[in-house]
Amino acid sequence: MHLKLPPALVTLITAFLIYGVARFLPFGDFDFTGRVYVIWVLLGLGVLLGAFSLGQFFKTKTTIDPRDPNKTSELVITGLYKVSRNPMYLALLLVLLAFGLYFPNAFNFLIFIFFVAYMNKFQIIPEEKALKVKFGKQYDAYLVRVRRWF
């Protein structure tokens, strides 16, 4: 698999980039009425989505370590996974969006695009290839039914 960095580390690096842009770029700052409420909603949704999606993996007793999809013992396709193939990564994105609004700079949206592109190329696509080999037609049918992010 092409993955070299765990998603939690990619998220942490992304958070540092968001902070750096907001702290050191002398332009691009913004604010809007209700920003604090949006931050809390995004953070809450991200934490809940992450907790429930991790819970589904623990319930089925399959690995949550995405660096080696071959350790996956069961394909999780119920609950949140009926709506998104990657609710854990979506949860990370929501938390990053909240963080980006806490340190508001318009250029942070480029960082969010980078995060999604990076996760797609180096995390999700290699995972999908490995899961397709492991679960075959069952995974093919799942790919057709459920979108990658939301």
PyMOL commands that set and color helices and strands:
alter all, ss='L'
color gray80, all
select helices_A, chain A and resi 7-24+35-60+69-71+79-82+87-102+108-145
alter helices_A, ss='H'
color red, helices_A
deselect
rebuild
show_as cartoon
